[in-house]
Amino acid sequence: MVWTAVDDDPRLLESKHFKGEAALKVWLAGMGARFGRENIRVNWTDVLRTDDRLLEVLKDSVGAVVPEAG
């Protein structure tokens, strides 16, 4: 799911399921180009924080930065 990061009340931009990392990369790159990488919000769950491959995809595709836990 991709959400706007502009407002206090973010809205869902698009939701999609993927079977592979390559398709996810392409979609995220498209979302970043369409809505602006700085407007993409990541919901950092504990599971997501520990998935190194997915973290790299998010960094590369939308410039996501993992916040410190806390």
Summary of the structure (lengths in Angstrom):
residues: 70
radius of gyration: 11.7
end to end distance: 23.2
largest distance: 31.7
contacts: 147
relative contact order: 0.19
helix: 47%
strand: 11%
